[in-house]
């Protein structure tokens, strides 16, 4: 009967379209199989076919049915196979919590049954932990899987666990340990005739060569891997091979080949629903776009990679993506954004204890600060990158890798000779063996020499760079001193122009100013005045920060004084309209592409008439009021346009008339506080927490509010650099 069903299935498979043959044949078999265990096996086979076609959701649905049927019928082996496949589907889709639960359920069943699948479930758990950056937990699982698989003689799992241990060692920069694991796996895979695993091992050894900066050997191993995968018709693991081959081709200047590799890789990983692979490929496509000066395309690709990595909680890819985002912002000249991205990557890399990604962050920051002519910071990060690079790429590592590679090649040749000993006379075999050993020694010496050449070349370049930097450092320090002295003098001028906090205190008894420039001088500034009994307060954010921002702040301060104190204009909306015209005219924005300007929050209070009027350009106003003993905050929206050239037609600024309630607090601010990166996850502070903090302390006096804001900001930074100027003003209506 079973033969009849198989024959019928084969007949149908011959007349159906190729893409449907296997699934429809399996469905026919299942419909005609009366035994539950047979149905379970067929359902698992169908799930595997669906997985190959990239239908992970459908595959998981099918395998869940198989698990339920296996459990119901007491088919323990089928239940284990189903849970293993389900866990791998979930892991591939980035559903780590669900995958860990599936693997743990399977492990419990396997241990109770003392089956050979114990090692496989440990391996699956290790994959979940590794993808999330939990390397120590992953290593424990792989080592447990290795021991269990060796004990049960499950060679495939021994190969997989050896490979995966190697991947973790490689991520940690322990290259000799990684190569040892990969060669162990390669020997086992070759001995068992598992070409799929052999192809994977070529790929992993190629990665080690890549991280040692040996691009020629890396490309050779990637090509071996791709060719072998094509030979056996296996495409599931081809995506990462194409991606990494694309990286090498890009670095070797073969940009068209790189683009072909990336495009092919993206098709494969998307078809398979491989979120992690998709994120990795998008990162490198972004790097290529950056190299081709296609910056908007690069930003989109890298941001999409960040979104996917965050969605699936893939920690290493998350850090790598932020490094490449930082490099792209640097190329575009957007240094604050670049610094924020690199600092985010650095925080993630340090948490992962990943020296490779950490080194990339240091190198990126060194390049960025060098472009900003901040050579002191550039030199500091360059030294940190050099120290890490020396630990990753050193003579001992290269020597050990070369020795292991030569030993492997020698042993491989030995095995080949032994297979031919039956057909070849012992004397000839011995002669051939000696020749091969001599060739292996020559190859080994050549490899060692080649590695030594790369090391000496790199060492010479580093020494030369150090000498150049040492000379430049002296010149830079002298120039920095002159520049810093000039900027400090500019700071004194700016401080003299800005109104004193005492002046604000004379206008409002209860008030404070939190003012924290990012650099010595600031692009944010505060402005106060009193005209015809009307008290005016403004918080202003000019384009940029540092010296360019400071110039704009001086222009804005002068124009506001002229508009209010000389022209007598006190209506906030009219003040902003007049300020806009003066900025556009003075910077000749109608005749040029100059887009400089400022955002502003402007408040006018007439205590005698008990009127309050607000107008803003992009920056809102917050009012904190007390009603029946409870404080609440009201936000007044600003007009969505800056002070400066914007669009083809200038629109009037909206004016808000606010109820006059003695005892109310008004808060004016720029975006620097909310945009500061920090906290345990390296994220922005954001406006809602700022609003909640102000609300919490509205019942307290001005000095306490100032202190709380200042302390919270410094604590939030947690070692991150300040990304922008910070300005928060608080003023209370007299009771």
VEXKEMI-26783 format. One record per residue (C-alpha): residue in three letters; y, z, x. Coordinates in steps of 0.001 Angstrom, whole numbers, plus 524288, in hexadecimal, padded with zeros to 5 digits. Layout:
VEXKEMI-26783
ALAYZX;...
***
This chain:
VEXKEMI-26783
UNK800008000080000;UNK80981803C880B02;UNK806B17F695811AC;UNK809E37EF95804F7;UNK817297F676803EE;UNK81A987F33981200;UNK816AD7E50A8102D;UNK81ED07E412803D6;UNK82A6D7EA2680AE3;UNK829477E08D8161A;UNK8289F7D52480C93;UNK835037D984805A2;UNK83BEA7DC128128B;UNK839AA7CDE58164C;UNK840827C86880A56;UNK84BFD7D2098097F;UNK858D27D0CF81133;UNK857817D73681EAD;UNK861247E23581BDD;UNK859547E6BB80FE0;UNK84B737E44F81467;UNK848247F14C81AAA;UNK84E7A7F9D381040;UNK848AD7F24B804DA;UNK83B487F22A80B2C;UNK83BDF800D680D35;UNK84082802EB7FF39;UNK834EF7FB027FA37;UNK82B9C802F980285;UNK8315780FC57FD9D;UNK8306280B957EF64;UNK821F4808D17F14D;UNK81E8D814987F9C3;UNK8187C81F907F1C2;UNK81838829A97FCB4;UNK82455832237FE81;UNK82331832A480D50;UNK822E6823C480D9E;UNK82F178232E80523;UNK8360F82CBF80E2A;UNK832E98246D81A21;UNK8379E8182981351;UNK8443881EA980EB8;UNK847158233481C9C;UNK844B68154D82185;UNK84E248102E81728;UNK8582B81A5E81B58;UNK856E9815CB82967;UNK85929807A182555;UNK8653680B8381D88;UNK86A35813058296C;UNK86889806D5831DC;UNK870C07FF3282826;UNK87B7F80970828FB;UNK8794F80F3381B61;UNK8791181D7381F9D;UNK87BDE822E581205;UNK870F381AFF80BB6;UNK867D281E66816E7;UNK86A8F82CE581502;UNK8686182BE18064D;UNK85B4182550808AC;UNK856E182F37812CF;UNK85AE183ABC80A23;UNK851958357D7FFBC;UNK846F7834A880A2A;UNK8497A842BB80E86;UNK848D7847C080086;UNK83C1F840767FDEF;UNK836358450180AE4;UNK839C78532580802;UNK83451852567FA39;UNK8277484C5F7FECC;UNK826028552D80AC7;UNK8271C849AE81441;UNK82C9F8519E81FBE;UNK82D38846788298F;UNK834AF83DEE81FF4;UNK83E55848E581D1F;UNK8410084A6182BC0;UNK842D983BC182DD5;UNK84C1483B338223F;UNK8546F846C1826B2;UNK85564841188346F;UNK85A28833E882F59;UNK8638083A58825A3;UNK86978842BF83061;UNK86B85836BE83901;UNK8721582F5282DDB;UNK87B2F83AC382B2C;UNK87E5783C7E83996;UNK8819B82E1383B03;UNK88ACB82F0D82F5E;UNK8919D83AEF8355D;UNK88C178444F82B2C;UNK888B784E9C83554;UNK8871985A6682C57;UNK87D7685311823BC;UNK8765084D6882F86;UNK8749C85ACF835E2;UNK86F298602482913;UNK86552854D88283D;UNK860D6856788365A;UNK85F7D8653D834FA;UNK85769863A48288C;UNK84EA9859EC82F82;UNK84D88862A783B87;UNK848F986E2783342;UNK83E54865C282CF7;UNK83A6085FD283A18;UNK8393B86D2B840A1;UNK8310B8728B83592;UNK828288669983647;UNK82874866C084552;UNK82AD585816844E5;UNK82F7484EAC84F67;UNK83C8984D0284856;UNK8422D85A0284D28;UNK8484885322858CD;UNK84E1E848828502F;UNK855278526084785;UNK85A8A859908536C;UNK85F7784C7585861;UNK866098499484B4B;UNK86CE6856CD84B74;UNK8714E854478596E;UNK8774E847468552F;UNK87F3584E0084A7D;UNK8846885867853C4;UNK8873F84E8685E83;UNK88F03845928557D;UNK8978985122851B1;UNK899EA854D185FF2;UNK891608611A85FBC;UNK88ABC85D9786C89;UNK8845386A8786FCE;UNK87DC286B6286272;UNK879A185D2E863A8;UNK8737E85F6C87116;UNK86B8E86AE286BD1;UNK866358625A860E3;UNK86311856FD86A06;UNK85C1B85FEF873A9;UNK85447865F98687E;UNK8511A85842863A1;UNK84D1C854178715D;UNK843B885F8D872CA;UNK83DC185D9286540;UNK83C5484ECD866FE;UNK835D28505187457;UNK82C6085A5386EB7;UNK828B78513F8636B;UNK828A2844CD86B8D;UNK8337883E8586366;UNK838AA8359886E2A;UNK8437182F138662B;UNK849DA83C2786363;UNK848A384019871BC;UNK84FF68339487517;UNK85A6B8360086ABE;UNK85CAC8443886EA7;UNK85D66840A987D2B;UNK867648362987A02;UNK86F7383F3087185;UNK86FB8849E787BDF;UNK874B683F698851D;UNK87F8B83BB787B9B;UNK88462849C687B0B;UNK8840084B2D889D0;UNK88B8B83E6F88AC6;UNK895F28434988141;UNK8972684F7C88995;UNK898DC84759895E7;UNK88BA284BA389B96;UNK8879C83DEF89FA5;UNK87BF8840CB8A89A;UNK875C78493989DF3;UNK8787083E7089405;UNK8722F833D389C6A;UNK8665483C7B89EC4;UNK8645483DAE89005;UNK8664082F0F88DAC;UNK85CB582B1689869;UNK8529A834C089324;UNK8540982E87885BB;UNK8539C820BF88B79;UNK846D682353892A7;UNK84066828A788663;UNK8457B81D8287E02;UNK840818134388796;UNK8334D81A02888C8;UNK8319281A3087A01;UNK8369580C3D87853;UNK841E4810C186FA6;UNK84BA4805DB8721A;UNK8557280B6B86878;UNK85679817E887073;UNK856F28102187D2C;UNK8629980888877CF;UNK8693A81540873F1;UNK8671081AEC88186;UNK86D3480F06887F9;UNK878F58114687F35;UNK879FD81FA588303;UNK878B681CE5891A2;UNK88359812A288FD5;UNK88C0181D5F88A4E;UNK88A11825BB89671;UNK88DD581A5389F2D;UNK899C481825896AC;UNK89E678262E897F9;UNK89C4F8250C8A6AE;UNK8A55C819128A600;UNK89A9480FBA8AA60;UNK89D92805168A07F;UNK8947C7FAC68A63D;UNK8886D8037B8A50E;UNK88CE280843897B3;UNK88E0D7FA4F89295;UNK880B77F6BB8984C;UNK87A1B8020A89126;UNK881437FF2D8845C;UNK87CBC7F10088527;UNK86EA57F561887A2;UNK86F787FE5B87BDE;UNK875357F3F8872C7;UNK86B757E99887724;UNK85FE17F29F874F8;UNK864B27F6BE86778;UNK866077E85A863C0;UNK858847E5798693C;UNK852147EF7D86046;UNK85B137EC4E854CA;UNK860AF7FA11853BE;UNK86F257FAE48502A;UNK870F08091684BDA;UNK8759980D838595D;UNK87C4A800F785D9C;UNK889C180529858AA;UNK88C6B80F4086365;UNK8872A805C586DB7;UNK890BF7FB3F8696B;UNK89BD580528868D7;UNK8998A80A15876A9;UNK897567FC7687BF9;UNK8A4537F8E9875C9;UNK8AADE8043987CFF;UNK8A5A37FF6588A13;UNK8A9777F14E88720;UNK8B7337F5E388389;UNK8B89A7FDAA89012;UNK8B3A97F20389805;UNK8BDDF7E94C89188;UNK8B4517E1B6888E5;UNK8BC867E3F087CB0;UNK8B67C7D94587425;UNK8A8CF7DE6587712;UNK8AD707EC2C87417;UNK8B2D87E817866D8;UNK8A6057E1338637B;UNK89E437ED5C8671A;UNK8A70E7F67585F25;UNK8A6EC7ED6D85348;UNK8981A7EC658538B;UNK896C97FB2685569;UNK89FB27FE08849CF;UNK897AF7F51B840F1;UNK88B1B7FBE2844E1;UNK88FA280A038437B;UNK8965D807668367C;UNK88A458006E83165;UNK8821D80C4883545;UNK88BCE8163582FB5;UNK88D3281C2A83D51;UNK89A298237983C0A;UNK899D9828F9849C7;UNK8975981B7F84F91;UNK8A221815A88471C;UNK8AC0D81FA584C12;UNK8A84381D6085A51;UNK8A94580E97858FA;UNK8B68880F6D8522D;UNK8BBCB817F385D39;UNK8B85080DA38674D;UNK8BD608028285EDA;UNK8CA2680A1B85E91;UNK8CA1580ADA86D74;UNK8C82E7FC1E86E43;UNK8D31F7F9D086463;UNK8DBF08028986C98;UNK8D8A87FACC878C7;UNK8DC507EE508715A;UNK8E93C7F4EE86D2A;UNK8E5387F4A885ECA;UNK8EA4E8026E85CA6;UNK8EA878036884DAA;UNK8DC7E7FE6684D5D;UNK8D89A8083D857EA;UNK8DECB813AC8508A;UNK8D7DB80FBB843E2;UNK8CA9B80E8684A97;UNK8CBAB81B80851C2;UNK8D0D4822CE845D5;UNK8C55681D9383DFC;UNK8BC41822B6848AA;UNK8C30582FF8847D7;UNK8C153830078390F;UNK8B2D082CEB839E7;UNK8B064836B184502;UNK8B7488413B83D31;UNK8AFB883DA8830FB;UNK8A27F83EF8837BE;UNK8A713849F5840E3;UNK8A3368423B84D08;UNK8AA3584A708573B;UNK8A90E842188638E;UNK8AD79835AA85CA6;UNK8B8D483D53856A6;UNK8BDA6841588642D;UNK8BBC2833B5869FB;UNK8C35A82D9085ECD;UNK8CF0683693860E0;UNK8CF0A8332A86F68;UNK8CFCD824AF86C37;UNK8DA278273F861DE;UNK8E23782E5186C24;UNK8E0C4822EB87595;UNK8E5248195986B0B;UNK8F1348215D86768;UNK8F45F82207875F1;UNK8F3AD813378773D;UNK8FCB28122A86B6B;UNK9067281B86871B0;UNK904A6825F186727;UNK90317831528706C;UNK9038583D0A866E9;UNK8F8B1836F285ED9;UNK8F12B8341986B5C;UNK8F24F842108703D;UNK8EDD08477B86323;UNK8E1E483E81862F8;UNK8DDEC841A987104;UNK8DFA38504986EB9;UNK8D70E84F5586299;UNK8CC9F8483A86A7D;UNK8CDAB8524487567;UNK8CBA085D9886C03;UNK8BF94857218661A;UNK8B9F78533D8735E;UNK8BB96860F0878DC;UNK8B4E5866B586CE6;UNK8A99885D4686F19;UNK8A98B8602A87DC2;UNK8A9478516D87F94;UNK8AEA484E5988D38;UNK8AF0183F9A88B2A;UNK8B7E98403987F42;UNK8BFED84B258857E;UNK8C234842A289184;UNK8C6BC83764888BC;UNK8D0A98408388241;UNK8D5FB844F088F71;UNK8D6FF836D58942C;UNK8DDE6832BC887AF;UNK8E7D383DCB8889E;UNK8EA2983ADA89715;UNK8ED1582C98893DF;UNK8F5BB8304088852;UNK8FE18839F588FF7;UNK8FF1A8306889B46;UNK904C88263E891EF;UNK90E6C8308F88D3E;UNK91239832EF89B8A;UNK90DCC840FB89A14;UNK9068C8406B8A6FA;UNK9042784EED8A7FD;UNK8FC0684F1889B7B;UNK8F5B68421A89F25;UNK8F186847828AC4B;UNK8EC1F853E88A603;UNK8E36D84C5E89CA3;UNK8DF938429A8A72F;UNK8DA9884DC78AFBC;UNK8D291853478A46E;UNK8CCB1845DA8A1C8;UNK8C99A8440B8B03E;UNK8C28D8511C8B115;UNK8BA1484D7D8A55D;UNK8B7B683FBE8AA81;UNK8B355845168B7A5;UNK8A95484DB68B0B5;UNK8A44D842608A870;UNK8A41B8375E8B26A;UNK8A01983CE98BF7F;UNK89753839868CAE1;UNK88CA2843138C732;UNK88BAE83DCD8B959;UNK88B2982FBD8BDEF;UNK8812D832E08C879;UNK8784A839E98BEE6;UNK8797282EF98B4D9;UNK8768D824AA8BF27;UNK86AD582C488C449;UNK8653182E228B69F;UNK8673581FC98B36A;UNK8608381B6A8BFF4;UNK85564825108BD99;UNK853A381FF08AFC7;UNK85382811BE8B44E;UNK849D28153F8BEFC;UNK840D881C778B597;UNK841CD811478ABF1;UNK83D59807C18B649;UNK832558110A8B9F6;UNK82D758111F8AC08;UNK82DD0802508AB80;UNK825E8801878B804;UNK81BA380AEC8B2E1;UNK819C1802818A6DD;UNK816C07F6C68AF84;UNK80DCC7FDE58B918;UNK8018C7F9A58B1C9;UNK804D07EB3D8B391;UNK80ADD7EBFF8C10D;UNK803E57EFBD8CD79;UNK807697FD218D274;UNK80CC47F7CB8DF4B;UNK815CB7EE428D886;UNK819E77F8B28CEC5;UNK81D6B801E48D9E0;UNK8254A7F7348E083;UNK82C7D7F3F18D418;UNK82F318023F8D1B8;UNK83551803A68DF1C;UNK83DC97F7C68DCB3;UNK842367FD348CFB8;UNK844FE80A638D5A3;UNK84D08803E78E05D;UNK8546A7FC0D8D628;UNK856818086A8CE40;UNK85BA480F468DA57;UNK864CF803F98DD2A;UNK86958804068CF15;UNK86AE3812AE8CFC0;UNK872E5811D08DC30;UNK87AF6806FD8D60E;UNK87D4480F218C9E3;UNK880E681B108D1E4;UNK889EE8128B8DA09;UNK88FDB80CBF8CDCE;UNK8921481A248C7DB;UNK8979E81EEE8D4C8;UNK8A0E9813478D4FD;UNK8A5B88167C8C74D;UNK8A765824D78CAD0;UNK8AE77821FF8D798;UNK8B704818328D0C3;UNK8BA43821E08C5F5;UNK8BC4882CD48CFCA;UNK8C568824448D7CC;UNK8CD2B820A98CBAA;UNK8CE6682EF58C7C0;UNK8D2D0832E28D584;UNK8DCA7827CF8D590;UNK8E17382BC58C80D;UNK8E2F5839DD8CC8A;UNK8EB088359B8D858;UNK8F3C282D168CFE8;UNK8F558837BB8C5BF;UNK8F864841DE8D02E;UNK90368839558D56C;UNK90832836108C7E1;UNK9078A8445A8C3ED;UNK911F9847E58CDEA;UNK91AD983CEE8C934;UNK917F883FE18BB0B;UNK91AEE84E498BCB1;UNK9282A84AFF8C289;UNK92B1F841428B7B0;UNK9260084A928AD5E;UNK92F0F8551E8B253;UNK93AD384C0C8B150;UNK936AE847478A3DC;UNK93378854F889F0E;UNK9409485A108A3E0;UNK9476D84F1489C82;UNK93FAA851BB89019;UNK942588605189118;UNK950C885D16891EE;UNK94F368547E885E7;UNK948AA8600D87F3C;UNK9549486886881C2;UNK95D2785DDA87BDD;UNK9544E85CC486FF6;UNK9542786B8E86E12;UNK962EF86BC086EE5;UNK963FD861498645C;UNK95A61867B885AF2;UNK960188727585248;UNK95C4788051855F8;UNK952978884F84E12;UNK95DD5891F684C85;UNK9654E8878884505;UNK959EF8864783B92;UNK959E68951C83A7A;UNK96842894C283690;UNK9650388AEF82BD4;UNK958A1891D682755;UNK9563F8A00A82AB6;UNK9478D89E8482923;UNK9437D892618310E;UNK93BB188DD083CD9;UNK93952881D284567;UNK92C2B87EF984BD6;UNK92F7C87483855E8;UNK925128707D85FDB;UNK927F6863C486713;UNK91BF785CB586C4E;UNK9233085933878C3;UNK92F2C85EC487F71;UNK9382A857D2875DC;UNK93534855278679C;UNK9358F84A4385D9B;UNK935ED8545385297;UNK942D585B368500A;UNK948E78646284627;UNK9568C8632B840B0;UNK95F2886C5E838A2;UNK96CDB86B548334F;UNK975F0870CB828DF;UNK97FD386844821D0;UNK9881386BD7815F2;UNK97F87877D28134A;UNK972F786FD7813BC;UNK968E1873F681DC6;UNK96071868F882343;UNK953A286A1682AE1;UNK94B8D85EFC8309B;UNK93EA185DCF837EC;UNK93DE5850A883EB9;UNK932AE8497284571;UNK936F383E0584DFA;UNK92E6C832E1852AC;UNK926828378A85E62;UNK92811843F886624;UNK92C5384765873DE;UNK937C183FCA879A6;UNK937C38345886FC0;UNK9372283DD08645C;UNK941E48462C86A4F;UNK94B2C83A9186AED;UNK948BD837D085C8C;UNK94ACF8463085933;UNK9582B8463A85FBE;UNK95C11839F085854;UNK9576283FD284B6F;UNK95E4384CC084DD8;UNK96B21845E7850EA;UNK96A5183D2F844E2;UNK967498489283BBC;UNK9732184FF8840DF;UNK97BA0843F283EBE;UNK9768884167830E1;UNK9781E84F7282C20;UNK982BA855B38346D;UNK98BAD849E6835EF;UNK988F88416B82A0C;UNK986CA84D3582113;UNK97A5F847D981AA2;UNK971C5853098159E;UNK9686D84C3B80C1E;UNK95B0184C13812E8;UNK9574583E7C80DEC;UNK96464838B481218;UNK9636E83F6081F63;UNK9562083915821A0;UNK95AD382BA681D31;UNK966A882C7282629;UNK95E398314C83177;UNK954E6825DE82F69;UNK95FE381BE483023;UNK965578221283C80;UNK957ED822358431D;UNK95528813FA83F60;UNK9629B80FE18444D;UNK9628D8179685104;UNK954D6812F2854D1;UNK957A3804EF8504D;UNK94B24805258484B;UNK94EDB7F99F83FBA;UNK94FAE7F0C984BA8;UNK943F27F65085310;UNK936267FB628510F;UNK93A5D80955853DE;UNK933388125884A4D;UNK9381E81F6184F66;UNK93D3D8292B8459E;UNK93A81836938402B;UNK9347B83E50834F7;UNK93CB38493482F21;UNK93C9F8545782563;UNK94A9D857AC820FD;UNK94E7D8630B81840;UNK95C028660D81295;UNK95EB88737480C6F;UNK96B228774980528;UNK96A4F886008031B;UNK976CA886D37FB12;UNK972B787C4A7F172;UNK96477880687F2EA;UNK95F8A872957F524;UNK9550986DD57FE75;UNK9530185F5E80187;UNK9489C8592080A41;UNK9463784B7B80F77;UNK93C398474881997;UNK937B183BA282166;UNK928C783CF68223B;UNK9298884BC882464;UNK928358547581825;UNK92DFD861E48151E;UNK9265B86E1881135;UNK92BCB87930808F1;UNK924DB8865180812;UNK9283888E3D7FBDC;UNK9240689B627F69A;UNK9206F89C867E852;UNK91B8E8A9747E2E0;UNK917BF8AE0E7F071;UNK910158A1B67F410;UNK915178979C7FDBA;UNK912FC8890E7FB9F;UNK917A487CBB802A2;UNK91E04870C77FC9D;UNK91EC28640380447;UNK929FF85A51802A6;UNK9263884CA4806D3;UNK92E3F8448C81056;UNK931558361680EFF;UNK926C982E01815AC;UNK92FD48276F81F6F;UNK9355A82B4782CB0;UNK9434782BEA831B4;UNK943FD81E8583808;UNK940598106D83546;UNK9357D8101582B11;UNK931A68044082309;UNK93AB87F9A081E89;UNK942C7801A6814ED;UNK947AB80F95816E3;UNK944AF8188880B5B;UNK94CE28246D80785;UNK947A3831C080B68;UNK942E4839F07FFFC;UNK94A3A846AB7FDC3;UNK943F4852F27F7FA;UNK94BE485D927F12C;UNK9449B86A787F2BE;UNK945F9876B57EA39;UNK94DBB881847F0F2;UNK9457488DE97F229;UNK94A70898A37FB4E;UNK93FB189D3C80464;UNK938F188FFA80550;UNK934C288AF4812B6;UNK936DA87CB3816B4;UNK92E9D876AF82187;UNK9329E86A63828CC;UNK9298C864A083321;UNK9253F858CC83AFE;UNK9171A8541283C74;UNK9144385A23849C5;UNK90E8186704844DE;UNK9053E860D783AF1;UNK900EF855F88444D;UNK8FD0E85F0A84F72;UNK8EED085DC5853A3;UNK8E71C86A39855EB;UNK8DE3D8742E84F94;UNK8CF918750E851F3;UNK8CD46866DA84DD2;UNK8D90D860B385489;UNK8DF3585C13847B9;UNK8ED4785B51842E2;UNK8F34E867AD83D4C;UNK8F8218601E83136;UNK9026E86357826FB;UNK8FA7586B1B81D32;UNK8F71987632826C8;UNK905678764B82B22;UNK909AE877A581CFD;UNK8FFCD8828481A84;UNK90459889E58268D;UNK912AB8892282275;UNK90EFB88D88814CF;UNK9075E8992A81A4C;UNK9132A89DDC82221;UNK91E2689A858188C;UNK91FA78A8DB81515;UNK922258AC5982369;UNK92EE48AB9A82B12;UNK9332D89FEA83331;UNK92F588A56184083;UNK9217C8A85E83BC8;UNK9200989AC483602;UNK924B4894B7842BE;UNK91B2589D0184A92;UNK90F8D899AE841C0;UNK9127888B1984268;UNK913C088B8385131;UNK907558937685365;UNK8FF3788B3784A09;UNK9039687E9C850A8;UNK9000A8837B85E45;UNK8F2E3888B3859B1;UNK8EFB487C03852A0;UNK8F20D873AA85EB9;UNK8E66F87A158659D;UNK8E912873038726A;UNK8ECFA8661386C14;UNK8F9B18602B870C4;UNK9053C860378677E;UNK905CF852B486164;UNK913B88527885BFB;UNK9206285A0C85AD3;UNK91FA38654B85109;UNK92A9F869A084804;UNK929F3872E183C49;UNK9362D878BC83603;UNK9362A8839682BE5;UNK9423F887C682432;UNK9434389140818D7;UNK94CE28911280D7E;UNK9542B89E1380DF0;UNK94FAA8A7D2803BC;
***
